[in-house]
Amino acid sequence: MRTSLNKNQDIKYVKKETLWHKIKKNKIAYAYILPSTLVVVIFSLIPILYGVSLAFTNSNIYTMSSNSVKFVGLKNFIKIFKGMDREFVTILLRTIVWTIVNVFFHVSIGLSLALLLNKKGLRFKKLYRILLILPWAVPQLVTCLIWKIMFNYDIGMINQILTKIGLAKVPWLNDPKMAFIAIIMVNVWLGVPFMMMVATGALQSISDNFYEAANIEGASWWQKFRYITLPMIKPAMVPAITLGFIWTFTNFNVAYLVTKGEPNRATELIQTYTYNQMTAGNYSKAAAYGVIVFAILFILNLINTKISNIFEEDN
């Protein structure tokens, strides 16, 4: 009897607690988070699920107004991946190029500035940091509109400077190639401060003892950078770079506010293209593009999480 009772007690002890028992046990805590949970569900989760459901229908401005929306399965996705929508493929490739070029300049310029600001004996170091962080602190809407005025062919400050030094005016917003370069310039301006701050924090965490030992061994600047600086800042920089890819890939403000995808849709990116499809009434098409973009970003986020975990384990 005693053995049987002990076994029963052990069984009760290891029995898994149900969700309902957890809620009853911590009802005050759950009551506190209930309002915010409802807000997230109503204003985020439900719209997302509704948007995903549109991707599997023939929803557009006409079918929705006539109540003739039908489930079409994967038809919208098949059209895209079979190459029937070449425009989408072109814009997707342009977005990938846009992302790679921007992140390259974000990292290279941000790291270079961080290395300069990390030098010992540099005067007004704090002032320089504040000034370099300002582009990131100013709202993107304001920054984009200021740059749009600066790129104006007739009254823009950039062309006025070019004419004063004897160069010809550049049709920044009227020429397809120059317009694409223009939005890259704006996004580089916006993205460099973040990378600079991450790199600065990583550089300041490196002990001076490593560099002193390298100086004793007669190491060059490049050797110290390659064998000390880069390995030591990698745990901080790699997740930041991955986040940079995600943020740049999903950036909507720059292309829309500066050029609106013009001229001749030469600066249209995946986000602005999806937005234009939605405003044109092609709801199912826009939703399908959104699902594809979400899948890409989900994969990038998994990579970012995996990389972050690897570096945390190494540390």
C-alpha positions in Angstrom: 0.0 0.0 0.0 2.8 2.3 0.9 4.6 1.6 -2.4 1.4 2.1 -4.3 0.7 5.4 -2.5 4.2 6.6 -3.2 3.8 5.8 -6.9 0.5 7.7 -7.0 2.1 10.6 -5.2 5.0 10.6 -7.7 2.5 10.5 -10.6 0.7 13.5 -9.2 3.9 15.3 -8.7 5.2 15.0 -12.3 1.8 15.5 -13.8 1.9 18.4 -16.3 0.0 21.5 -15.3 -2.7 22.4 -17.8 -3.0 25.8 -19.4 -6.3 26.5 -17.6 -4.7 25.7 -14.2 -1.8 28.1 -15.1 -4.3 30.8 -15.9 -6.2 30.3 -12.6 -3.0 30.2 -10.7 -1.7 33.5 -12.3 -5.1 35.1 -13.1 -4.0 38.6 -11.9 -0.9 38.5 -14.3 -3.1 37.3 -17.2 -5.6 40.0 -16.4 -2.9 42.7 -16.8 -1.7 41.4 -20.2 -5.3 40.7 -21.5 -5.9 44.3 -22.9 -2.6 44.5 -24.8 -3.2 41.0 -26.1 -6.6 41.9 -27.4 -5.2 45.0 -29.1 -2.5 42.9 -30.8 -5.0 40.3 -31.9 -7.6 42.8 -33.2 -5.3 45.3 -34.9 -2.4 43.1 -36.0 -3.1 39.3 -36.1 -6.6 39.5 -37.6 -5.6 41.9 -40.4 -2.5 39.8 -41.2 -4.6 36.6 -41.4 -7.1 38.4 -43.6 -4.4 39.7 -45.9 -2.9 36.2 -46.2 -6.4 34.8 -47.0 -6.7 37.3 -49.9 -3.7 35.8 -51.5 -5.7 32.6 -52.2 -8.7 34.3 -53.8 -9.5 36.3 -56.9 -10.1 39.4 -54.9 -10.0 42.7 -56.7 -12.0 45.9 -56.8 -14.6 44.3 -59.1 -15.1 40.9 -57.5 -15.4 42.4 -54.1 -17.9 45.0 -55.2 -20.0 42.3 -56.9 -19.6 39.7 -54.1 -18.1 37.3 -56.5 -14.8 36.5 -54.6 -13.8 32.9 -55.1 -11.1 30.7 -53.6 -8.4 30.0 -56.3 -5.8 28.2 -54.2 -2.2 28.7 -55.3 -3.2 30.3 -58.7 -1.8 33.7 -57.8 1.6 32.3 -56.7 1.8 30.0 -59.7 1.4 33.0 -62.0 4.3 34.7 -60.3 6.7 31.8 -60.1 6.0 30.6 -63.6 7.4 33.9 -64.9 4.1 35.2 -66.2 4.6 38.3 -64.0 8.0 39.4 -65.3 7.5 42.8 -63.9 7.5 41.4 -60.4 10.7 39.4 -61.0 12.4 42.6 -62.3 11.4 44.6 -59.3 12.4 41.8 -56.9 15.9 41.7 -58.5 16.1 45.5 -58.3 15.1 45.3 -54.6 17.9 42.7 -54.0 20.5 44.9 -55.7 19.2 47.9 -53.7 19.5 46.0 -50.5 23.0 44.6 -51.1 24.4 48.0 -52.3 22.9 49.9 -49.3 24.0 47.4 -46.7 27.6 47.4 -48.2 27.8 51.2 -47.8 26.1 51.1 -44.4 28.7 48.7 -43.0 31.8 50.1 -44.8 31.1 53.8 -44.0 29.7 53.1 -40.5 32.7 50.9 -39.5 35.1 53.5 -41.0 33.6 56.3 -39.0 33.5 54.2 -35.8 37.3 53.4 -36.3 38.0 57.1 -36.7 35.9 58.1 -33.6 37.6 55.3 -31.6 41.0 56.8 -32.0 42.7 58.0 -28.8 43.3 61.7 -28.6 40.7 62.8 -31.0 39.2 66.1 -30.0 35.5 66.9 -29.9 34.8 63.2 -30.1 31.4 63.5 -28.4 30.3 66.3 -30.7 31.2 64.3 -33.8 29.2 61.4 -32.6 26.1 63.5 -31.9 26.3 65.1 -35.4 26.7 61.7 -37.1 23.8 60.2 -35.2 21.4 63.1 -36.1 20.4 61.6 -39.6 19.1 58.5 -37.7 17.3 60.6 -35.1 15.4 62.8 -37.6 12.1 61.1 -38.8 12.4 59.5 -42.2 9.5 61.5 -43.6 11.3 64.8 -42.9 14.7 63.5 -44.2 13.2 62.1 -47.4 11.3 65.3 -48.2 14.5 67.4 -47.5 16.5 65.2 -49.9 13.8 65.4 -52.5 14.1 69.2 -52.5 17.9 69.0 -52.6 17.7 66.8 -55.7 15.4 69.2 -57.5 16.9 70.0 -61.0 16.4 73.8 -60.9 16.4 74.8 -57.2 18.1 71.9 -55.5 21.1 72.6 -53.4 23.1 69.7 -54.9 22.8 71.0 -58.5 23.6 74.6 -57.3 26.9 73.3 -55.7 27.7 71.4 -59.0 27.2 74.6 -61.1 29.3 76.7 -58.7 32.3 74.3 -59.1 31.9 74.3 -62.9 30.0 71.0 -63.4 26.7 70.4 -65.3 23.4 69.9 -63.5 22.3 66.3 -62.9 18.7 65.2 -63.5 18.6 63.3 -60.3 14.8 62.6 -60.3 14.2 62.6 -64.0 16.8 60.1 -65.2 16.1 56.4 -64.3 19.7 55.6 -63.4 20.4 58.8 -61.5 17.0 58.4 -59.6 18.0 55.0 -58.4 21.4 56.3 -57.3 19.6 59.2 -55.5 17.4 56.9 -53.4 20.5 54.8 -52.5 22.2 58.0 -51.4 19.2 58.9 -49.1 19.1 55.4 -47.6 22.8 55.3 -47.0 22.5 58.6 -45.2 19.7 57.1 -43.0 21.4 53.8 -42.4 25.0 54.6 -41.7 24.5 56.0 -38.1 23.0 52.8 -36.9 25.9 50.7 -38.1 28.3 53.3 -36.7 26.8 53.0 -33.3 26.9 49.2 -33.3 30.5 49.2 -34.5 31.5 51.9 -31.9 30.0 49.9 -29.1 31.8 46.7 -30.3 35.1 48.6 -30.7 35.0 50.0 -27.2 34.5 46.5 -25.7 37.9 45.4 -27.1 40.7 45.5 -24.4 43.7 47.7 -25.2 45.9 44.8 -24.0 45.4 43.0 -27.3 46.7 46.0 -29.3 49.6 46.6 -26.9 50.7 43.0 -27.4 50.4 43.3 -31.1 52.5 46.5 -31.1 55.2 44.7 -29.1 55.2 42.0 -31.9 55.5 44.7 -34.5 52.1 44.1 -36.1 51.0 46.4 -38.8 47.7 48.4 -38.8 46.1 45.9 -41.2 47.2 42.9 -39.2 45.7 44.4 -36.0 42.5 45.1 -37.9 42.3 41.7 -39.4 43.3 39.5 -36.5 42.1 41.5 -33.5 39.4 44.1 -34.5 37.4 42.1 -37.0 37.1 38.8 -34.9 36.2 40.8 -31.8 33.5 42.9 -33.4 32.0 40.1 -35.5 29.5 38.9 -32.7 28.0 42.4 -32.7 28.2 43.3 -36.4 26.9 40.1 -38.0 23.4 40.3 -36.4 23.3 44.0 -37.1 24.2 43.4 -40.7 21.4 40.8 -41.0 19.0 43.3 -39.4 20.2 45.8 -41.9 19.3 43.5 -44.8 15.8 43.0 -43.4 15.2 46.8 -42.8 16.6 47.8 -46.2 14.7 45.1 -48.0 11.4 46.2 -46.5 12.1 50.0 -46.7 9.1 51.8 -48.2 9.5 55.4 -47.2 12.6 56.3 -49.2 11.5 55.1 -52.7 7.9 56.3 -52.2 8.6 59.7 -50.7 11.6 60.7 -52.9 10.6 59.3 -56.3 7.3 57.4 -55.9 8.9 54.7 -58.1 9.5 57.1 -61.0 10.7 57.9 -63.6 9.2 55.1 -65.7 8.9 52.9 -62.5 12.7 52.7 -62.5 13.0 53.1 -58.8 10.0 51.0 -57.8 10.9 48.4 -55.1 9.0 45.4 -53.9 7.3 47.4 -51.1 6.1 50.3 -53.3 5.1 47.8 -56.0 2.9 45.9 -53.6 1.4 49.1 -52.3 0.6 50.3 -55.9 -1.0 47.0 -56.7 -3.2 47.3 -53.6 -4.2 50.9 -54.3 -5.0 49.9 -57.9 -7.5 47.4 -56.6 -5.5 44.2 -57.3 -5.9 42.9 -53.7 -5.2 39.2 -54.3 -2.1 40.0 -56.3 -0.8 42.5 -53.7 -1.5 39.9 -50.9 0.4 37.2 -52.8 3.4 39.6 -53.1 3.1 40.3 -49.4 3.1 36.6 -48.5 6.3 36.1 -50.7 8.0 39.0 -49.0 7.0 37.8 -45.6 8.5 34.3 -46.4 11.8 35.9 -47.5 11.9 38.1 -44.3 11.0 35.1 -42.1 13.9 33.1 -43.5 16.2 36.1 -43.0 14.9 36.4 -39.4 15.6 32.7 -38.8 19.2 33.2 -40.1 19.6 36.2 -37.9 18.4 34.3 -34.8 20.6 31.3 -35.6 23.7 33.5 -36.1 23.0 35.4 -32.9 22.7 32.2 -30.9 25.9 30.8 -32.4 27.9 33.9 -31.3 26.3 33.9 -27.9 27.4 30.3 -27.4 30.9 31.1 -28.6 31.1 34.0 -26.1 
